[in-house]
Amino acid sequence: MTEVVTRNPATGRELRRYAGHDDAAVESALASTYAASEAWRTTALEERLTLLRGVGKLLTERREEYAALITAEMGKPVTEALAEVDKCAWNCAVVGELAPGWLADHEVLSGASRSWLSYEPLGVVFAVMPWNFPFWQVLRFACAALAAGNAALLKHSPDVTGCALAIEDLFADAGAPSGLFRALVVAPHEVAAVSARVVADPRVAAVTLTGSERAGAAVAAAAGAAVKKSVLELGGSDPFVVLADADLTAAAAAAARSRFGNAGQSRVSAKRFIVHDAVAEEFLSLLVGQVAMLRLGDPADPATTMGPMARPDLRAALLAQVERSVAEGATLVTGGRAVDAPGCYVEPTVLDHVLPGMAAFAEETFGPVAAVVRARDDDHAVELANDTDFGLGASVWGQAEHALAVGRRIRSGALFVNTPVASDPRLPFGGTGRSGYGRELSAEGVREFTNVRTVVVA
């Protein structure tokens, strides 16, 4: 039987081995999840939400346990891991409170005696989720899917298999019916084949994926071939635009938090720092000062502010991007090297004079590298921000009305003015272009996993 091995990225040491699901186990999971979905779809909404509130309660009670697991499996500093678990609990509370309004029938005036929209469950929602936010990514999809009356089948990243199984147990412990939330254990070399099989299975009604463009394209193609709904959150190369009238101290502090949190391994973190020439030198100095205050170390130590990257191959790819960018003419201001110590540590890195076409501009840098790009004026800043195939989030800094006017000209799924891009359970989140399609969170996210049914009474 195939095994899945998890490793601690801070030390490189093996954590645990898990038996992978063979064909029979995958079939069993599909059968149990489908059976659960047929019962859950007729379960009263208040009962569904009672389950989610119970999940939130357990998340709060077990926050230290879950945070330690996140830190061990993917290297996130424990303070950030605790915040991730807390955000999951918050999401449960928000959905528990607001879902009745989100899923209520929506009356529409027409020529009929009565007409309305109802939001009905689809069935089994298959989720392919990444390692970088191993609890948050799962809970935000699962709360939406289950609140809407669906069941959930998870294929998590093999790197965080322990988290996947802990979440399965979490739902069971909160009182979920057998099979309502199941996690598959799949070895890396089997992910493509198993995912394609599950997507094609007639018992699966919809698919959601957060991950790379390559994975998203493969899953979307399989879903399209089976004519099934899909929601994708893919890559991002988010612009962080600093205008001439920005509060530079606040912008630099926020820039460092956004770029170097989770060791830069976030799709919604700022990646391209597009700065007006008039303030570029001062902003760069402030940003480097913020970077100098980062403390690399053991992610289990609460004093650590930046941990390792999740895997050696990810670190190697990031450092290659830095080397290519410098060879193409970018200036290495600080960092740029692997840390000579056990684990997958990288020095927090700042590049200046990055230009379109350079690796750090054209590609997603999924790690602790900030690319500073200088803009002549507002029009040039907008041109640079839009010079990407991605379109997840954008953050613009300046006097509020000025920044908002500039931000409206930037293509993105989310626009944040004088604050970094971040998800909020009360607001929809998702991208445009090669960052994917569909929305997660809020009413829009819950309704993604429903059949929006038109009802007309003559």
C-alpha positions as a Markdown table, in Angstrom:
| # | Residue | x | y | z |
|---|---|---|---|---|
| 1 | Met | 0.0 | 0.0 | 0.0 |
| 2 | Thr | 1.2 | 3.5 | -0.9 |
| 3 | Glu | 2.4 | 5.6 | 2.1 |
| 4 | Val | 2.3 | 9.3 | 2.6 |
| 5 | Val | 5.2 | 10.8 | 4.6 |
| 6 | Thr | 5.0 | 14.2 | 6.3 |
| 7 | Arg | 8.1 | 16.1 | 7.2 |
| 8 | Asn | 8.9 | 19.1 | 9.5 |
| 9 | Pro | 10.2 | 21.8 | 7.2 |
| 10 | Ala | 12.1 | 23.5 | 10.0 |
| 11 | Thr | 14.3 | 20.4 | 10.5 |
| 12 | Gly | 13.7 | 18.1 | 7.5 |
| 13 | Arg | 12.9 | 15.3 | 9.8 |
| 14 | Glu | 10.1 | 12.8 | 9.2 |
| 15 | Leu | 7.0 | 13.4 | 11.2 |
| 16 | Arg | 4.7 | 10.5 | 10.4 |
| 17 | Arg | 3.7 | 7.9 | 7.8 |
| 18 | Tyr | 0.1 | 7.5 | 6.7 |
| 19 | Ala | -1.4 | 4.6 | 4.7 |
| 20 | Gly | -2.7 | 6.0 | 1.4 |
| 21 | His | -6.2 | 5.3 | 0.2 |
| 22 | Asp | -6.3 | 2.5 | -2.4 |
| 23 | Asp | -9.1 | 2.2 | -5.0 |
| 24 | Ala | -11.4 | 0.4 | -2.5 |
| 25 | Ala | -10.9 | 3.1 | 0.1 |
| 26 | Val | -11.6 | 5.9 | -2.4 |
| 27 | Glu | -14.8 | 4.1 | -3.4 |
| 28 | Ser | -15.8 | 3.7 | 0.2 |
| 29 | Ala | -15.3 | 7.4 | 0.8 |
| 30 | Leu | -17.3 | 8.3 | -2.3 |
| 31 | Ala | -20.1 | 6.0 | -1.3 |
| 32 | Ser | -20.3 | 7.3 | 2.3 |
| 33 | Thr | -20.1 | 10.9 | 1.3 |
| 34 | Tyr | -22.8 | 10.5 | -1.3 |
| 35 | Ala | -25.1 | 8.8 | 1.1 |
| 36 | Ala | -24.6 | 11.5 | 3.7 |
| 37 | Ser | -25.3 | 14.2 | 1.1 |
| 38 | Glu | -28.7 | 12.6 | 0.3 |
| 39 | Ala | -29.7 | 12.9 | 4.0 |
| 40 | Trp | -28.1 | 16.2 | 4.7 |
| 41 | Arg | -29.8 | 18.0 | 1.8 |
| 42 | Thr | -33.2 | 17.6 | 3.6 |
| 43 | Thr | -31.8 | 18.4 | 7.1 |
| 44 | Ala | -33.2 | 21.7 | 8.5 |
| 45 | Leu | -30.9 | 24.7 | 8.0 |
| 46 | Glu | -30.7 | 25.4 | 11.7 |
| 47 | Glu | -29.5 | 21.9 | 12.4 |
| 48 | Arg | -26.7 | 22.3 | 9.7 |
| 49 | Leu | -25.7 | 25.6 | 11.4 |
| 50 | Thr | -25.7 | 24.0 | 14.8 |
| 51 | Leu | -23.1 | 21.6 | 13.5 |
| 52 | Leu | -20.9 | 24.5 | 12.2 |
| 53 | Arg | -21.2 | 26.4 | 15.5 |
| 54 | Gly | -20.1 | 23.2 | 17.3 |
| 55 | Val | -17.1 | 23.0 | 14.9 |
| 56 | Gly | -16.2 | 26.6 | 15.8 |
| 57 | Lys | -16.4 | 25.8 | 19.5 |
| 58 | Leu | -14.1 | 22.8 | 19.2 |
| 59 | Leu | -11.7 | 24.9 | 17.1 |
| 60 | Thr | -11.4 | 27.4 | 19.9 |
| 61 | Glu | -11.0 | 24.7 | 22.6 |
| 62 | Arg | -8.3 | 22.9 | 20.6 |
| 63 | Arg | -6.5 | 25.9 | 19.1 |
| 64 | Glu | -3.1 | 25.1 | 20.6 |
| 65 | Glu | -3.3 | 21.5 | 19.5 |
| 66 | Tyr | -4.2 | 22.4 | 15.9 |
| 67 | Ala | -1.7 | 25.3 | 15.7 |
| 68 | Ala | 1.1 | 23.0 | 16.8 |
| 69 | Leu | 0.1 | 20.5 | 14.0 |
| 70 | Ile | 0.0 | 23.3 | 11.4 |
| 71 | Thr | 3.5 | 24.5 | 12.6 |
| 72 | Ala | 5.0 | 21.0 | 12.5 |
| 73 | Glu | 3.7 | 20.1 | 9.1 |
| 74 | Met | 4.2 | 23.3 | 7.0 |
| 75 | Gly | 6.5 | 25.5 | 9.2 |
| 76 | Lys | 4.1 | 28.4 | 9.9 |
| 77 | Pro | 5.2 | 30.4 | 13.0 |
| 78 | Val | 3.0 | 29.3 | 15.9 |
| 79 | Thr | 1.5 | 32.8 | 16.5 |
| 80 | Glu | 0.3 | 32.8 | 12.9 |
| 81 | Ala | -1.0 | 29.2 | 13.2 |
| 82 | Leu | -3.0 | 30.2 | 16.2 |
| 83 | Ala | -4.4 | 33.2 | 14.3 |
| 84 | Glu | -5.4 | 30.8 | 11.4 |
| 85 | Val | -7.3 | 28.5 | 13.8 |
| 86 | Asp | -9.0 | 31.5 | 15.4 |
| 87 | Lys | -10.1 | 32.7 | 11.9 |
| 88 | Cys | -11.6 | 29.4 | 11.2 |
| 89 | Ala | -13.6 | 29.6 | 14.4 |
| 90 | Trp | -14.7 | 33.1 | 13.4 |
| 91 | Asn | -15.8 | 31.9 | 10.0 |
| 92 | Cys | -18.0 | 29.2 | 11.6 |
| 93 | Ala | -19.6 | 31.9 | 13.8 |
| 94 | Val | -20.2 | 34.2 | 10.8 |
| 95 | Val | -21.8 | 31.5 | 8.7 |
| 96 | Gly | -23.8 | 30.3 | 11.6 |
| 97 | Glu | -25.2 | 33.8 | 12.1 |
| 98 | Leu | -25.7 | 35.0 | 8.5 |
| 99 | Ala | -26.4 | 31.9 | 6.4 |
| 100 | Pro | -30.2 | 32.0 | 7.1 |
| 101 | Gly | -30.3 | 35.3 | 5.2 |
| 102 | Trp | -27.9 | 34.2 | 2.5 |
| 103 | Leu | -29.9 | 31.0 | 1.8 |
| 104 | Ala | -33.4 | 32.4 | 2.2 |
| 105 | Asp | -35.7 | 32.5 | -0.8 |
| 106 | His | -35.2 | 35.7 | -2.8 |
| 107 | Glu | -38.5 | 37.3 | -4.1 |
| 108 | Val | -38.3 | 38.8 | -7.6 |
| 109 | Leu | -40.9 | 41.0 | -9.1 |
| 110 | Ser | -42.1 | 39.6 | -12.5 |
| 111 | Gly | -45.3 | 39.3 | -14.5 |
| 112 | Ala | -46.3 | 36.2 | -12.4 |
| 113 | Ser | -48.4 | 36.1 | -9.3 |
| 114 | Arg | -45.3 | 35.1 | -7.4 |
| 115 | Ser | -41.7 | 34.4 | -8.4 |
| 116 | Trp | -38.6 | 33.8 | -6.4 |
| 117 | Leu | -35.1 | 32.3 | -6.4 |
| 118 | Ser | -34.3 | 29.4 | -4.0 |
| 119 | Tyr | -30.9 | 28.1 | -3.2 |
| 120 | Glu | -30.8 | 24.3 | -3.2 |
| 121 | Pro | -27.9 | 21.9 | -2.5 |
| 122 | Leu | -25.9 | 20.3 | -5.3 |
| 123 | Gly | -24.7 | 17.1 | -3.5 |
| 124 | Val | -21.1 | 16.1 | -2.9 |
| 125 | Val | -18.5 | 19.0 | -3.3 |
| 126 | Phe | -15.0 | 17.7 | -4.0 |
| 127 | Ala | -12.3 | 20.0 | -2.7 |
| 128 | Val | -8.6 | 20.1 | -3.7 |
| 129 | Met | -6.8 | 22.2 | -1.1 |
| 130 | Pro | -3.2 | 23.5 | -0.6 |
| 131 | Trp | -0.8 | 23.3 | 2.3 |
| 132 | Asn | -0.1 | 27.0 | 3.0 |
| 133 | Phe | -3.3 | 27.6 | 5.1 |
| 134 | Pro | -4.1 | 24.0 | 5.9 |
| 135 | Phe | -7.1 | 24.7 | 8.2 |
| 136 | Trp | -8.4 | 28.0 | 6.8 |
| 137 | Gln | -8.6 | 26.9 | 3.2 |
| 138 | Val | -10.6 | 23.8 | 4.2 |
| 139 | Leu | -12.9 | 25.4 | 6.7 |
| 140 | Arg | -13.9 | 28.3 | 4.5 |
| 141 | Phe | -15.0 | 25.9 | 1.7 |
| 142 | Ala | -16.5 | 23.3 | 4.1 |
| 143 | Cys | -18.6 | 25.8 | 6.1 |
| 144 | Ala | -20.1 | 27.1 | 2.8 |
| 145 | Ala | -20.7 | 23.7 | 1.3 |
| 146 | Leu | -22.3 | 22.2 | 4.5 |
| 147 | Ala | -24.4 | 25.2 | 5.3 |
| 148 | Ala | -25.9 | 25.0 | 1.8 |
| 149 | Gly | -26.8 | 21.3 | 2.4 |
| 150 | Asn | -24.0 | 19.6 | 0.6 |
| 151 | Ala | -21.5 | 17.0 | 1.8 |
| 152 | Ala | -17.7 | 17.5 | 1.5 |
| 153 | Leu | -14.9 | 15.3 | 0.2 |
| 154 | Leu | -11.4 | 16.6 | 0.7 |
| 155 | Lys | -8.2 | 15.9 | -1.2 |
| 156 | His | -5.7 | 17.9 | 0.8 |
| 157 | Ser | -2.0 | 18.4 | 0.1 |
| 158 | Pro | 0.0 | 15.4 | 1.1 |
| 159 | Asp | 2.3 | 17.7 | 3.0 |
| 160 | Val | -0.4 | 18.4 | 5.6 |
| 161 | Thr | -2.1 | 15.0 | 5.8 |
| 162 | Gly | -2.2 | 15.2 | 9.6 |
| 163 | Cys | -4.2 | 18.4 | 9.3 |
| 164 | Ala | -6.6 | 16.8 | 6.8 |
| 165 | Leu | -7.4 | 13.9 | 9.1 |
| 166 | Ala | -7.6 | 16.2 | 12.1 |
| 167 | Ile | -10.2 | 18.2 | 10.3 |
| 168 | Glu | -12.2 | 15.1 | 9.5 |
| 169 | Asp | -12.1 | 14.1 | 13.1 |
| 170 | Leu | -13.1 | 17.7 | 14.1 |
| 171 | Phe | -16.3 | 17.5 | 12.1 |
| 172 | Ala | -17.1 | 14.0 | 13.5 |
| 173 | Asp | -16.5 | 15.1 | 17.0 |
| 174 | Ala | -18.8 | 18.1 | 16.5 |
| 175 | Gly | -21.6 | 15.7 | 15.6 |
| 176 | Ala | -21.5 | 15.5 | 11.8 |
| 177 | Pro | -23.3 | 12.5 | 10.4 |
| 178 | Ser | -21.1 | 9.7 | 9.2 |
| 179 | Gly | -19.6 | 10.5 | 5.8 |
| 180 | Leu | -20.6 | 14.1 | 5.7 |
| 181 | Phe | -17.0 | 15.3 | 5.7 |
| 182 | Arg | -14.3 | 12.8 | 4.5 |
| 183 | Ala | -10.6 | 13.3 | 3.8 |
| 184 | Leu | -8.7 | 11.2 | 1.2 |
| 185 | Val | -5.1 | 10.3 | 1.8 |
| 186 | Val | -3.3 | 10.4 | -1.5 |
| 187 | Ala | 0.4 | 10.1 | -2.3 |
| 188 | Pro | 1.9 | 12.9 | -4.5 |
| 189 | His | 2.4 | 10.7 | -7.5 |
| 190 | Glu | -1.3 | 9.5 | -7.4 |
| 191 | Val | -2.9 | 12.9 | -6.9 |
| 192 | Ala | -3.6 | 13.6 | -10.6 |
| 193 | Ala | -5.2 | 10.1 | -11.3 |
| 194 | Val | -7.3 | 10.0 | -8.1 |
| 195 | Ser | -8.5 | 13.6 | -8.5 |
| 196 | Ala | -9.5 | 12.9 | -12.1 |
| 197 | Arg | -11.4 | 9.8 | -11.0 |
| 198 | Val | -13.2 | 11.6 | -8.3 |
| 199 | Val | -14.2 | 14.5 | -10.4 |
| 200 | Ala | -15.6 | 12.2 | -13.1 |
| 201 | Asp | -17.6 | 10.1 | -10.6 |
| 202 | Pro | -21.3 | 10.8 | -11.1 |
| 203 | Arg | -21.8 | 11.0 | -7.3 |
| 204 | Val | -19.7 | 14.2 | -7.2 |
| 205 | Ala | -21.7 | 17.3 | -8.1 |
| 206 | Ala | -19.2 | 20.1 | -8.0 |
| 207 | Val | -15.5 | 20.9 | -7.5 |
| 208 | Thr | -13.5 | 23.6 | -5.8 |
| 209 | Leu | -9.7 | 24.0 | -5.9 |
| 210 | Thr | -7.2 | 26.4 | -4.4 |
| 211 | Gly | -3.8 | 25.9 | -5.8 |
| 212 | Ser | -1.5 | 26.4 | -8.8 |
| 213 | Glu | -2.5 | 27.3 | -12.3 |
| 214 | Arg | -1.4 | 23.8 | -13.5 |
| 215 | Ala | -3.5 | 22.0 | -10.9 |
| 216 | Gly | -6.4 | 24.3 | -11.5 |
| 217 | Ala | -6.3 | 23.9 | -15.3 |
| 218 | Ala | -6.3 | 20.1 | -14.9 |
| 219 | Val | -9.2 | 20.0 | -12.4 |
| 220 | Ala | -11.2 | 22.5 | -14.4 |
| 221 | Ala | -10.7 | 20.5 | -17.6 |
| 222 | Ala | -11.9 | 17.3 | -15.8 |
| 223 | Ala | -14.9 | 19.2 | -14.4 |
| 224 | Gly | -15.7 | 20.7 | -17.8 |
| 225 | Ala | -15.6 | 17.3 | -19.4 |
| 226 | Ala | -18.1 | 16.0 | -16.8 |
| 227 | Val | -20.2 | 19.3 | -17.1 |
| 228 | Lys | -19.8 | 20.1 | -13.4 |
| 229 | Lys | -19.6 | 23.3 | -11.5 |
| 230 | Ser | -16.1 | 24.4 | -10.5 |
| 231 | Val | -14.7 | 27.2 | -8.4 |
| 232 | Leu | -11.0 | 28.0 | -8.7 |
| 233 | Glu | -8.6 | 30.2 | -6.6 |
| 234 | Leu | -5.3 | 30.0 | -8.4 |
| 235 | Gly | -2.1 | 32.1 | -8.4 |
| 236 | Gly | -1.6 | 35.7 | -7.7 |
| 237 | Ser | 1.0 | 38.4 | -8.3 |
| 238 | Asp | -0.8 | 41.1 | -6.3 |
| 239 | Pro | 0.3 | 44.7 | -6.8 |
| 240 | Phe | 0.9 | 46.9 | -3.7 |
| 241 | Val | 0.8 | 50.4 | -5.2 |
| 242 | Val | 2.4 | 53.2 | -3.2 |
| 243 | Leu | 1.4 | 56.7 | -4.5 |
| 244 | Ala | 3.3 | 59.9 | -3.9 |
| 245 | Asp | 0.9 | 61.0 | -1.2 |
| 246 | Ala | 0.9 | 57.8 | 0.8 |
| 247 | Asp | 1.7 | 57.4 | 4.5 |
| 248 | Leu | 5.1 | 55.7 | 3.8 |
| 249 | Thr | 5.7 | 54.5 | 7.4 |
| 250 | Ala | 2.3 | 52.8 | 7.5 |
| 251 | Ala | 2.7 | 51.4 | 4.0 |
| 252 | Ala | 6.1 | 49.9 | 4.6 |
| 253 | Ala | 5.0 | 48.2 | 7.8 |
| 254 | Ala | 2.0 | 46.8 | 6.1 |
| 255 | Ala | 4.1 | 45.8 | 3.1 |
| 256 | Ala | 6.4 | 43.7 | 5.3 |
| 257 | Arg | 3.5 | 42.0 | 7.1 |
| 258 | Ser | 1.8 | 41.2 | 3.8 |
| 259 | Arg | 4.9 | 39.9 | 2.0 |
| 260 | Phe | 6.7 | 38.0 | 4.7 |
| 261 | Gly | 3.9 | 36.6 | 6.7 |
| 262 | Asn | 3.7 | 32.8 | 6.3 |
| 263 | Ala | 7.2 | 33.1 | 4.8 |
| 264 | Gly | 5.6 | 34.8 | 1.8 |
| 265 | Gln | 3.6 | 31.6 | 0.9 |
| 266 | Ser | 0.3 | 33.2 | 0.3 |
| 267 | Arg | -1.6 | 33.8 | -2.9 |
| 268 | Val | -3.1 | 37.0 | -1.6 |
| 269 | Ser | 0.1 | 38.5 | -0.2 |
| 270 | Ala | 1.5 | 41.6 | -1.9 |
| 271 | Lys | 4.2 | 40.6 | -4.3 |
| 272 | Arg | 5.0 | 43.5 | -6.7 |
| 273 | Phe | 5.5 | 46.8 | -4.8 |
| 274 | Ile | 4.8 | 49.5 | -7.4 |
| 275 | Val | 6.1 | 52.8 | -5.9 |
| 276 | His | 6.0 | 56.3 | -7.3 |
| 277 | Asp | 9.5 | 57.5 | -8.1 |
| 278 | Ala | 9.1 | 60.5 | -5.8 |
| 279 | Val | 8.9 | 58.4 | -2.7 |
| 280 | Ala | 10.6 | 55.2 | -3.9 |
| 281 | Glu | 13.9 | 55.7 | -2.0 |
| 282 | Glu | 12.2 | 56.5 | 1.3 |
| 283 | Phe | 9.8 | 53.6 | 1.0 |
| 284 | Leu | 12.6 | 51.2 | 0.1 |
| 285 | Ser | 14.6 | 52.3 | 3.2 |
| 286 | Leu | 11.6 | 51.9 | 5.4 |
| 287 | Leu | 10.8 | 48.5 | 3.9 |
| 288 | Val | 14.3 | 47.2 | 4.4 |
| 289 | Gly | 14.2 | 48.5 | 8.0 |
| 290 | Gln | 11.0 | 46.4 | 8.6 |
| 291 | Val | 12.7 | 43.4 | 7.0 |
| 292 | Ala | 15.7 | 43.7 | 9.3 |
| 293 | Met | 13.4 | 43.3 | 12.3 |
| 294 | Leu | 12.1 | 39.9 | 11.2 |
| 295 | Arg | 13.3 | 37.1 | 13.3 |
| 296 | Leu | 13.9 | 33.8 | 11.6 |
| 297 | Gly | 13.9 | 30.7 | 13.7 |
| 298 | Asp | 12.1 | 27.7 | 15.1 |
| 299 | Pro | 8.4 | 28.3 | 14.1 |
| 300 | Ala | 7.3 | 26.6 | 17.4 |
| 301 | Asp | 9.0 | 29.5 | 19.3 |
| 302 | Pro | 6.4 | 32.4 | 19.8 |
| 303 | Ala | 9.3 | 34.9 | 19.3 |
| 304 | Thr | 9.8 | 33.7 | 15.7 |
| 305 | Thr | 8.3 | 36.0 | 13.1 |
| 306 | Met | 9.3 | 34.1 | 10.0 |
| 307 | Gly | 9.6 | 30.4 | 9.7 |
| 308 | Pro | 10.9 | 28.1 | 6.9 |
| 309 | Met | 9.4 | 27.5 | 3.5 |
| 310 | Ala | 7.4 | 24.3 | 3.3 |
| 311 | Arg | 9.6 | 22.1 | 1.1 |
| 312 | Pro | 13.1 | 22.1 | -0.4 |
| 313 | Asp | 11.9 | 22.1 | -4.0 |
| 314 | Leu | 9.8 | 25.3 | -3.3 |
| 315 | Arg | 12.9 | 27.0 | -1.8 |
| 316 | Ala | 15.0 | 26.0 | -4.8 |
| 317 | Ala | 12.5 | 27.4 | -7.3 |
| 318 | Leu | 12.2 | 30.7 | -5.4 |
| 319 | Leu | 16.0 | 31.2 | -5.2 |
| 320 | Ala | 16.2 | 30.4 | -8.9 |
| 321 | Gln | 13.7 | 33.2 | -9.6 |
| 322 | Val | 15.8 | 35.6 | -7.5 |
| 323 | Glu | 19.0 | 34.6 | -9.4 |
| 324 | Arg | 17.3 | 35.1 | -12.8 |
| 325 | Ser | 15.9 | 38.5 | -11.8 |
| 326 | Val | 19.3 | 39.7 | -10.7 |
| 327 | Ala | 20.8 | 38.4 | -13.9 |
| 328 | Glu | 18.1 | 40.3 | -15.8 |
| 329 | Gly | 19.1 | 43.6 | -14.1 |
| 330 | Ala | 17.3 | 43.8 | -10.8 |
| 331 | Thr | 19.2 | 45.0 | -7.8 |
| 332 | Leu | 19.5 | 42.7 | -4.8 |
| 333 | Val | 19.0 | 45.0 | -1.8 |
| 334 | Thr | 19.0 | 42.4 | 1.0 |
| 335 | Gly | 18.7 | 38.6 | 1.4 |
| 336 | Gly | 18.6 | 36.4 | -1.6 |
| 337 | Arg | 20.2 | 33.2 | -0.1 |
| 338 | Ala | 19.2 | 30.0 | 1.6 |
| 339 | Val | 20.1 | 30.0 | 5.3 |
| 340 | Asp | 22.9 | 27.6 | 6.0 |
| 341 | Ala | 21.1 | 25.5 | 8.6 |
| 342 | Pro | 18.7 | 22.5 | 8.8 |
| 343 | Gly | 15.3 | 23.1 | 7.3 |
| 344 | Cys | 14.0 | 25.1 | 4.4 |
| 345 | Tyr | 14.9 | 28.6 | 5.5 |
| 346 | Val | 15.4 | 31.5 | 3.1 |
| 347 | Glu | 16.6 | 35.0 | 4.0 |
| 348 | Pro | 13.8 | 37.6 | 3.6 |
| 349 | Thr | 14.7 | 39.2 | 0.3 |
| 350 | Val | 14.1 | 42.6 | -1.3 |
| 351 | Leu | 14.8 | 43.3 | -5.0 |
| 352 | Asp | 14.8 | 46.9 | -6.4 |
| 353 | His | 14.5 | 48.2 | -10.0 |
| 354 | Val | 12.5 | 45.2 | -11.0 |
| 355 | Leu | 11.1 | 45.7 | -14.5 |
| 356 | Pro | 8.3 | 44.0 | -16.6 |
| 357 | Gly | 9.6 | 40.8 | -18.1 |
| 358 | Met | 11.9 | 40.0 | -15.2 |
| 359 | Ala | 11.2 | 36.7 | -13.3 |
| 360 | Ala | 10.2 | 38.5 | -10.1 |
| 361 | Phe | 7.7 | 40.6 | -12.1 |
| 362 | Ala | 6.2 | 38.2 | -14.6 |
| 363 | Glu | 6.0 | 35.1 | -12.4 |
| 364 | Glu | 4.4 | 34.4 | -9.0 |
| 365 | Thr | 7.0 | 34.5 | -6.3 |
| 366 | Phe | 5.7 | 32.1 | -3.7 |
| 367 | Gly | 8.1 | 32.9 | -0.9 |
| 368 | Pro | 9.8 | 35.7 | 1.0 |
| 369 | Val | 10.8 | 37.9 | -1.9 |
| 370 | Ala | 9.5 | 41.5 | -2.3 |
| 371 | Ala | 9.9 | 43.0 | -5.8 |
| 372 | Val | 10.1 | 46.9 | -5.8 |
| 373 | Val | 9.0 | 48.4 | -9.2 |
| 374 | Arg | 9.3 | 52.1 | -9.8 |
| 375 | Ala | 6.6 | 54.1 | -11.5 |
| 376 | Arg | 6.9 | 57.5 | -13.1 |
| 377 | Asp | 3.3 | 58.6 | -12.2 |
| 378 | Asp | -0.2 | 57.3 | -11.5 |
| 379 | Asp | -0.8 | 56.2 | -15.1 |
| 380 | His | 2.4 | 54.3 | -15.2 |
| 381 | Ala | 1.6 | 52.6 | -11.8 |
| 382 | Val | -1.8 | 51.5 | -13.2 |
| 383 | Glu | -0.1 | 50.2 | -16.3 |
| 384 | Leu | 2.5 | 48.2 | -14.3 |
| 385 | Ala | -0.2 | 46.9 | -11.9 |
| 386 | Asn | -2.2 | 45.6 | -14.8 |
| 387 | Asp | 0.8 | 44.1 | -16.6 |
| 388 | Thr | 0.0 | 40.6 | -15.4 |
| 389 | Asp | -2.2 | 37.6 | -16.3 |
| 390 | Phe | -3.2 | 37.3 | -12.7 |
| 391 | Gly | -5.9 | 39.3 | -10.9 |
| 392 | Leu | -6.5 | 38.2 | -7.3 |
| 393 | Gly | -6.1 | 41.3 | -5.1 |
| 394 | Ala | -4.7 | 44.8 | -5.3 |
| 395 | Ser | -3.7 | 47.2 | -2.5 |
| 396 | Val | -3.3 | 50.9 | -3.1 |
| 397 | Trp | -1.8 | 53.4 | -0.7 |
| 398 | Gly | -2.3 | 57.2 | -0.7 |
| 399 | Gln | -4.9 | 59.8 | 0.2 |
| 400 | Ala | -8.1 | 57.8 | 0.3 |
| 401 | Glu | -10.0 | 59.3 | -2.6 |
| 402 | His | -6.9 | 59.5 | -4.7 |
| 403 | Ala | -6.0 | 55.9 | -3.9 |
| 404 | Leu | -9.5 | 54.7 | -4.6 |
| 405 | Ala | -9.6 | 56.4 | -8.0 |
| 406 | Val | -6.3 | 54.8 | -9.0 |
| 407 | Gly | -7.4 | 51.4 | -7.6 |
| 408 | Arg | -10.6 | 51.4 | -9.6 |
| 409 | Arg | -8.4 | 51.3 | -12.7 |
| 410 | Ile | -6.6 | 48.1 | -11.6 |
| 411 | Arg | -8.0 | 44.7 | -12.6 |
| 412 | Ser | -8.5 | 42.5 | -9.6 |
| 413 | Gly | -11.0 | 40.4 | -7.7 |
| 414 | Ala | -10.5 | 42.5 | -4.6 |
| 415 | Leu | -9.4 | 46.1 | -4.0 |
| 416 | Phe | -8.1 | 47.3 | -0.7 |
| 417 | Val | -7.2 | 50.9 | 0.0 |
| 418 | Asn | -4.7 | 51.8 | 2.7 |
| 419 | Thr | -4.8 | 48.2 | 4.1 |
| 420 | Pro | -3.3 | 44.9 | 2.8 |
| 421 | Val | -5.4 | 42.4 | 1.0 |
| 422 | Ala | -7.0 | 39.9 | 3.3 |
| 423 | Ser | -10.1 | 37.6 | 3.3 |
| 424 | Asp | -13.1 | 38.3 | 5.6 |
| 425 | Pro | -15.9 | 35.7 | 6.0 |
| 426 | Arg | -18.4 | 38.5 | 5.5 |
| 427 | Leu | -17.1 | 39.5 | 2.1 |
| 428 | Pro | -16.7 | 37.5 | -1.1 |
| 429 | Phe | -13.2 | 36.6 | -2.2 |
| 430 | Gly | -11.8 | 35.4 | -5.5 |
| 431 | Gly | -10.0 | 36.4 | -8.6 |
| 432 | Thr | -10.2 | 37.2 | -12.3 |
| 433 | Gly | -7.9 | 36.3 | -15.2 |
| 434 | Arg | -5.5 | 33.5 | -14.4 |
| 435 | Ser | -6.2 | 33.8 | -10.7 |
| 436 | Gly | -9.4 | 31.8 | -11.3 |
| 437 | Tyr | -13.1 | 32.3 | -11.1 |
| 438 | Gly | -16.0 | 32.0 | -8.7 |
| 439 | Arg | -16.1 | 33.3 | -5.2 |
| 440 | Glu | -15.6 | 32.0 | -1.7 |
| 441 | Leu | -16.9 | 33.3 | 1.6 |
| 442 | Ser | -20.1 | 35.4 | 2.4 |
| 443 | Ala | -23.4 | 35.0 | 0.6 |
| 444 | Glu | -21.7 | 34.6 | -2.8 |
| 445 | Gly | -19.4 | 31.9 | -1.6 |
| 446 | Val | -22.3 | 29.9 | 0.0 |
| 447 | Arg | -24.4 | 30.2 | -3.1 |
| 448 | Glu | -21.6 | 28.9 | -5.4 |
| 449 | Phe | -22.4 | 25.5 | -4.0 |
| 450 | Thr | -26.2 | 25.7 | -4.7 |
| 451 | Asn | -28.5 | 25.3 | -7.6 |
| 452 | Val | -30.0 | 28.8 | -7.9 |
| 453 | Arg | -33.6 | 27.7 | -8.8 |
| 454 | Thr | -36.2 | 30.0 | -10.4 |
| 455 | Val | -39.7 | 29.4 | -9.1 |
| 456 | Val | -42.7 | 31.0 | -10.9 |
| 457 | Val | -46.4 | 30.7 | -9.8 |
| 458 | Ala | -48.9 | 31.9 | -12.3 |
